[in-house]
Each structure stands twice: as C-alpha cells, then as structure tokens.
Amino acid sequence: MSLPETFNFAEHLFALNRGRARKAAYIDDRGALGYGELEDRARRLAAALLADGVQRGDRVLLLMLDSSDWPVCFLGSLYAGVVPVAVNTLLTADDYAYMLEHSGATAALVSGALLPVLQEAMSKGAHQVRRVFVSQPGSALPENARNLDSAIAAQQPLAAPAATAPTEHAFWLYSSGSTGKPKGTVHTHANPWWTAELYGKPVLGLTENDICFSAAKMYFAYGLGNALTFPLSVGATVLLMAERPTPDATFKRWTGAYKPTVFFGAPTGFAGMLASPHLPPRDAVALRMCSSAGEALPGEIAQRFKQHFGCDIVDGIGSTEMLHIFISNRPDDIRYGTTGRPVEGYEIELRGADGQPVPVGEVGDLYIKGPSTAVMYWGNPEKTADTFQGGWTKSGDKYSRDADGYYTYAGRSDDMLKVSGIYVSPFEVEATLMQHPAVLEAAVIGKQDADGLTKTKAFVVRKEGQGVTEDELKAFVKERLAPYKYPRFIEFVDELPKTATGKIQRFRLREREKQ
C-alpha cells in the first residue's frame, strides 16, 4: 500500500463519501449531520480560517466537547493545511496556557461551555492567538471571538484542499499525562490513513452499516480513530456524546433511538458498567462488538461482559505516539487475559535491559515499528530521541510473549516492582484483586516496609454495598499468585486518581505515600 505525492486526509475522507451525501455521518445531542453537510461545513470553516489570517502550517487549538462541530473543525483545519491541536476538555486554565504557548497556536476553536477557561488561559499570555471561533456560545462573545456557525455561513466552501504531502504535519495530540507532563505529539496526513487500513478495516471489520459510539473522546488518539478515522473510512454513522461517559449516560445511548452496533470503551468503564444496578438486559441493546484500550483488560471483566451481553470485547494496546492499536485480539481470535497478537504492518520487539530481545515467556520493554508513528514531540528533542529510536518507538510498557505469539501486559516500565529480588507486575496483582466479587477497581504500587524493603501495596475501591476485609483479600490473592506477590498493605479508597482517558495514575499514589 502506498499514497500519492499529494495527499490531504480530510479530502480523502470527503471523496470516499460523496455518494453518501444524505446519510448521517454524525448524530449528536442536537441531531444528525449528513456526510454532504459535514464536507460543506468543514470546507467553509477552512475558508473562514484562511480569511481570518490563519496560514497553512499554523497551529489552532481545538478545545471542544464531542459534538458534530468537532469533526467539522478538525477536518476543516486539515483541508486548509492548518494543524489542529486537539486537547483534553477537562484540564485547567494553566494547562491550556501552557499548550497555547507551547504550540504557538494562532487561533482557537472552542465549545461555548469551555470559553471561560480558555479566556482565563489566554489572560496568562498567548498573545499570538488572533481569533477564537466559538461553538454553541451561551452568551455575548468577547471582542476577538466569533460564533462558529456565523463564521461558517459567511464563507463559500474552499474550492480545493491544501496540496499537502502524506508526510506533512497534519495535527497534534497531547499525551494523556499518565506519567507526568503532557507532550505535543505531531502526526502526519498519512498516519490516520494507515490506522484505518491496518486496523479499522481488516481487524475490527467496520462497515457502512455500523453505528459507532466511543466513550473515549475525540481529543484522545483512541477516540479519534473510533469516532472519526475508522467510521468515516467506511461510511458508517457515529453517535457522539458531549457529557462524561458515566454508566448511565452510556446506557442511555445504547438503548436509545440510534442503538450503536460497535462500542469503544476502556477497562475502568466496562468494570463500572458491570457493577451498575442499571445495566440493561441483552435484548435492549444492538451491540455486535466492543473494543477496549487505554489499559490492559482483565479477563474477568471481558468474560462477565460476554456472559451478560453475548458480545466480545476486543482488547488491544495503542498509544498517542503510534496513533492507534498495534497489538490486538481479533473478533474471531480472542484470548482473554492477553492483548492478542501484532497487527499486520507493525513489528514488535520485547527487549531486556541490555537492549537485546528477550526469550519467549520473559518480560521485556515493548518497542514498536510501524507506518503510523508520530514525527516527534514538538520542541522536546531530548524526549523525542529517547522515544523514537531509528524507526522504533519505545512504548514504556512491559510485556511478555508466549509460544503462540500472544502478548500479555506486565505494567508500565516505571510501575514495575522488585519484591524479594524478583520483578512483580502491578497489573497482575490488580487483575487478581478484581476477580473478587466485592472489588470494583484496584491499583498497586511499591511501599517500603519497616525494614526498608519494597513490598506491594494495593489501593482498592469496593463495589457499592459490598464488604470485604484486608485479610480476606490477602488470602484471596495468595490462593491465586506466588506468595511474594500478594499485597502486604491494603488501603480501601473511594476512587483512584485517573487521567481523563481512564488510565490509573499510579505515580500520584506513589507521591501520596511519600507525604
């Protein structure tokens, strides 16, 4: 597979769907947006950006809740050769001030509900931002802001797309921050095309008959593929939700007028739904397949979900740096408790501390090589050189591979624990704890005992109305794992610290222990 010398990803998607002008591309809280109208609005937005002085290659901040305006703004920017910087909607003004300064964004595209926090961020600097386009404004707009709908309506559709190369910078995504400071990850016009051709179509098998619904928001690499790249590459329909994907909010969409056939979630979300008293019956939904990423999916959760809904969860691992999933189970080849096998088109290596491949069955550092790799971390040459090494991307994850070629998650490299001189995977202990019927979630870190030796400590969230003691949980784990792995310390908590994408932030638990 190869791409022409000139390739604009937005134009590629528009061209694929010009025979579906009246079909719903997106259905959000306000109604449906057809494929024809999606292209029209995006091309008008492209013209509006250029008319306001935004130039090809400029960055624009994209701070929006999931609605049909999100893909309009993302694709409109790409069509104009402008680089959207998609950011998490749950951050602080200080975070956005950093991102505006770091990216050098010359304009911003924002939901009305998020305009106040953006204005606060801009008050801290970001003098290069000349214009703010506001989706669904709730009140009078500040001097430098325009109503997005009015700006779109005032322009004719841009006649032709920017003649971008496949390798040209297309968009940025900031890393989720599960290990600290977010990094501006730069992707090209070709990268999303590769994820659709290598994963969305052949592995997930999406078709134009599917209705896709992603709990992961579109500013997240996983959500961007689920709710834009993959469905638009096959002419499917996407259900969008602006609010947080709580179990009740998710169930409302599963059982509503437009029942999704494919749902994209994360392990914490699936666990929360299975624990909910409002879990809908099997015959109330239309799910044919679910996908999970973000963290490894415990086999216990997948099996309980399959038992209730008769629907498999296809677990995989991807990253912001690789844009989407590169190791995955398949709908016809699922081995619960593993992340599956490499996606065709990607090479995988597990390396030891000496940089050499580890034997089958041993844990090693995960490295990936594939065509959807990011170009760099913007303005961070040291971290870029550390992560992107001669075509290989260092993931920061630990994995093992069995004789059949299936990969099993062992934890983040910086989360691994050495107990009694032997490495222990926090994830293995967490997954075992979550097999207990009273446990909703668990996170494991290292804690020094009275002798200064590292032992495992578990933070446990119990299911509502369920009771279990420390001693009961310790005994439960001892029966299932090697003795040195059971948690010597257990603390019951109401919730675990997480990123906006649902990843547990173990480093925050470690920081808390030091206080």
N, C-alpha and C positions, 0 to 999 in steps of 0.2 A: 504494500500500500504506500502511496506517495501523494503529495499535494502539489498543485501548480505553483509557479514562482510568485503569483499574486493570489492571496487567499485572505478573505475577511470573514471571520467566523459568523458574525451576525448575518451578512449577506448569504452565507452558506445555508443557515437555518431558514431564512426567508425564502430562498429559492426552492428548498425542499418542500415547502408547504404552500406554495402559491396555488396549488389545486385544492386546497382546503380552506379557502378564504372565510367561509361561513361556519366552519367547525370551531367549537370552543377550544381555545388554547389554554386559557386560564379561567378558573371560577374562584373568585374571592368573596369576601364578606359583602361586597356591593353588587355582585352579579358576574356575568360572563363576558369575556373578551375573546373575540374570534381571531383566528390566525391572520386574516386580512387586516383587521383593525390593529392588531399587535404590530404588524410591519408598518402600517401607516403612521401610528403614533410614534414608534421608535424613530422612523426616518424624519418626522417633523421635529422630534426632540434633538436629533443630530443637527438639523439645520438651526435650531434655536441656540444650541451651544456655540456653534461656529459664529452665528450672528452676534453673540454676546462677547466675542473676542477670545473664546477658548480655542486654542490651536491644536493641531494634530500633535500627538505625543504628550500633551498636557495631562496632568492627573486631575481627576474630580472626585471628591469624597462622596461615597454612596452610603448614606445613613438612613435606611428605610426599613420599616416593618414589612413583612411579607404581604404584598398585595400585587395586583397586576401592574401597578406603576413600577415595581422593582424591575421586572424583566424589560419593560419599556425603556427605563433609564439605562440599564446595563447594556442592552443590545443597541440602543440608540447611540450610546457613547462609542461602542466598538465600531459601529457603522461609520461614524465620523472620524475614526482613527484616534479618538480620545481614550484615555486609560482610566476606567473607573476603579476606585479603591474602595472595595466593599468592606464595611466594618460592622462589628458586633453592635447591636442596638441596646445592650444592657450595661454599657460602660459609663464612666464618669466624665465630667467636663475636662478634667485633667488628662484623661486618656485621649479624648478627641483632640485636645490642644496639641498633645504630643504627635498624634497621627497627622494632623494638618501641617504641622511644622516639618515633620519627617518626610512626608510625601510631597510637600510643596504644592498641594492642590490649589488650583486657581479658581475653582468653583465647587459648589456643594449641591447635592441632591438629597433632600431630607423630607421625612414624613412630618406633617404638622405637629403631631404629638411629641416629636423629638426636637422641634425647633428651639425651645427654650434652652435645652442643654447644649445644643450646637452654638447658640448665641453666647452662652457663658464661655464655651471653649474658645470662640473667636475673640472674645474680650481679652483673652490672655496672650494674644498675638495674632498669627495667621493673617497678616496684613495683605498677603498676596491673593486672598480669596476675594474676587471681584463681584461674584453674583451667587445667590442662593436660590434654587428652584424648590418650591415647597409643594409637596403632595398633600391634598386634603387639609388645607390650612384651617385652623379653628378660629382664628381671629385676624385682626388687621396685621399686615405684614410690615416688617421693618424696611427701611429705605432701600437697602441693597437686595431685597428679596422679591421674587415674582411667583405668582400662582403657576404651578406646573401646567395645569390644564390650559390656562390662558396663553402661556408661552408656546405650547404645542399648537394650539389652534391658530396662532398668529403666523405660522410658517407653512410654506408648501413643503412636501416631503423632499428631503435631499435627493437630488437626481441620481447620484451614483455613490457607491461606497468608497471609502478611502482605499487606495490601492496598496493595502498592507501586504507585507510578506508573511509567510507562515511563522517565521522566527521573530517577527516584530512584537514588542511588548504590547499586550492586549489588556491585561487587568492585574490588579494586586489583590491578594488576600492576606490579612494579618493572621499570624499563627495564634492559636487559641489561648496561649499563655498558661498551659498546664505546668510548665516548668519555669515560669518567670516572665520576663519582659517580652511582649509580642514583637514579631519581626515581620517586615513588609516583604512578602513572598511574591516575586514577579513571574507571571505566566504569559505565554505567547498565544497568538491566534490558533496555532496548531494544537496546543495542548488539550483543550476540551474535545476537539475532534477525535484525538487519539483515545480519550477515555470512553467515548461513545462507541467507537469502532472495536475496541479491545474488550470492553466490559459491558456497557449498557445493552448493546445488541446481542453479542454472542453468549454472554454468561447469564444475564438477567432475562434475556429474551423478550424485552418490552416490545409491544406492537401498538399500532394506532388505535386499537380497541381498548387499551388500558386507560384507567383513571388513576393517576399517581398522586400520592399525598405523603409529604415528608415532614416529620416532626422537626428534623434538623432544618434550621432556617437557611435562606439562600446566601447569606454572607459567609456561611461555613462551606468549605470545599466539598464536603459530603453532600450538603443540601443543594449546592449549585448544580452538581451532577444530577441529583434526584429530581429536582423541580425545574430544571431548565435544559441542560445539555442532553440528557437521555430522552426525556419525553418529546422534546421538540425535534430531536433527530429522527423520530419515527412517526411524528404526527399524533401523539397521544394528547390527552387532556390532563391538566394539572389542577388540583384543588389546593388553594392557599389559605392560610390562617394567620392573621396578624397577632393573635394573642399567644401566650405561652402554651406549649403543648402538654398541659396537665392531662391526667387520665380522662377526666370528664369532658374537657374540650376536644380531645381526640375521639372519644366515643361518640360525641355529637356529630362529628363529620363522618365517622364510619357508618352510622345508621341514618344519615340524613338523605336528602333528595338525590345527591350525587355520591353514591357509595363508591369509595375507592376500591380498586382491584389489587393495587400494589401499595404497600405502606413501608416507608423507610423510617426506622427508629434507631434507638441506642439501648444498650443493656439496662441502664437505670430506668429508662422509660418503660420497657417491657416488664421489668420487675414491679414497678409501681402500678401498672395496669392490671397485672395478675393479682395484685394484693387489694385492688379496689372492690368495694361491695357493689359497684355499679357496672362491673364487667358484663358486656352484652352477651347474649347467647349466640351460638354459632349461626343460627339461621337469620340473625338480624344484620349480618354483615355480608359483604361480597368479596372478601379478600381471597385472592388465589396465591399470593406470595408476599412475604415480608423480607426486608433486608435489615441487617444490623451492622453498625460500625461505630467507631469512636473509642471503644474499648472492647476487649475480647468478651464474647457472650458466654456466660456459664451454661454448660449443657443442661443443667437442671431447669433453667428458665425456658430454654428452647423446647425441651420435652414437654413441660407443662403447657406451654402455649400451643404446641401441636396437638396435644391431647384435647384441649378445650375447643380450638377453632378448626382442627383438621388442616392447618396451614403451616408450612415450613417457614422457618426464619433462616435466610441465607446469610451467614456471618462472614465478614471479611475484614481486612485491615487496609486502610489507605492513610494518606497524610496530606497536609496542606502542601508540602513540597512536591508530592507526586500527583496531586490534584484529586485523585480518587483511588479506588481499591486496586491493589496489585497482588494480593493473595486472597483467595476466596473459596468457600464452599460453592457448589453448584446446585440448582434446583433438583437435578437428578443424581447428585453425588454429595450428600451431606453426612459428615461425620461429626456429630455433636461433641463439643469439648475441644475441637480443633478449629483453626482458622481456614482449613482447607489446603488447596494446592495453588501454586503460582498461576496467575492469569497469563494466558498466552500473549507473548510480546514483551513480557517482563522477565528479567533474570534476577534470581535471588541467591545471595550468599550469606551464610552464617559464619562469622569469624571469631576466633579466640583473641585473647589479649595480645598475642604475637602477630595478629593480622592475617593469620592463615585459617583456611576453612576448618571447621570442627567436624569430628566424626558424627555419623548418624546417632541420634539419641542424646547427644550432648548439647548444652545450652550455649549459644553464641550471639554475638551482636548482629543485628539484621541490617543488611545492605541491599539496595535495590538499584537496578539499571533499567530504564525504560524511556519511551519517547515522550511521556507527559511530564518529565522532570522540569521543575522550575528553573529559571535562568540564574537567579541569585536572591540573596536577601539585600534589599536596597540599602546602600550606604553602610554596609556591615561586611567589609571584605574578610575580616578575620573569621567570623562565624560562617560566611559563605565557603571559605576554603576548608573549614573543619567539616562541614556537612556535605558539600558537593565535591567528591574526590575522583577526578579522572573518569567522569561518566557514571560513577556510582554515588548513590545518596545514602548517607548514614542516617538511619531512622531514629536511633536512640532507644530501640526496643530490643528485648532479649527474646529469643525463640529457640525451640528445638525442632528437629525434623525426624520423623520416623522412617522406617524402611520402605514404607509405601509412598513416601513423598508428601505426607500431610504435616503441616506446621502447627505447633502448639505454643501459645503465648506464655512467656515466663515473667513478664513485667517490664517496666521501663528500666533502662540501664542504671539510672540514678536512684531507682527504688529497690534494687536488689539488695538482699541482706545476707551477711555472712554470720551464721549461727553455728557455734561449735566447730568452726573452721570449714563449714560446708555452706555453699550458696543456697538460699531459700527464696523462692518466688513468692512475693506478697499475693499475687493473683491466685496462685494455687490454694493458699490458705483462705483467701477471701471466698473463692468459689466453693470451698468445702463448708465454710460457715454458712453460706447462703443456701446450702442444701437443707439446713434445719428449718422446719416449718414455721418457726417464730421469727426468723431473721429476714428483714427486708433488704438491707444493704450492709456491707462491711468494707472497711479499709484497714490495711495492715502496714505498720511501719516498724522500724527498729527502735528499741528503747534499752538503755543501759540499766542493768540490774545493780544491786548494792555492791557487787564485786567489780563493776565497770565493764562487764561483759554484755555484748549485744544479744538481746532476746526479742522475740516478736511481741508486738502489742497490737490488739485489734480494737478498732472503734466500730461499734455495732449499733445499727438502727433496727429496733424491733418493729414488727408489724403491729398495726393498731389493734389494741385489745389482746395482744399476745404476751405471755410472760415466759421468761427463761432466765436462769441464773448463770453466773460466771462459770461455776463448777460444771454445770450441765453442758455448756458449750465447749469447755476444755475437753471434757470426756468425749463429746461428740466428734471433735477433730482428731483426738488421739486414736479413736477406733478406725479412722479412715486414712491417716497420713503417718509418716515416720514420726517417732516420738519427739525428735528435736524440732519439728515444725509447728507443734501446737502453740497457740498464743499463751505466753506466760502471764500477760496482762490483758484484761478486757475492760473497756470503758463503754458504757451504754450512752448514746447521744441521740438527740432529736433529729439531727440531719448531718450530712457530710459536706464539707466545702467542695464546690464543683465549679468548673468553667461554665460558660453559657451553653456549651455544646454537650454538657453532661459528663465530662471527664472529671474523675475524682482528683482533687489537688492534694496529693499526699504530702507535698512539700509544706503546705500550710499546717498540716497536722504535726509534721516534724518541728516546724517553727514554734508551734504551741507548746510542745513538750519541753522546749529549751527555756521557756519563760519562767 
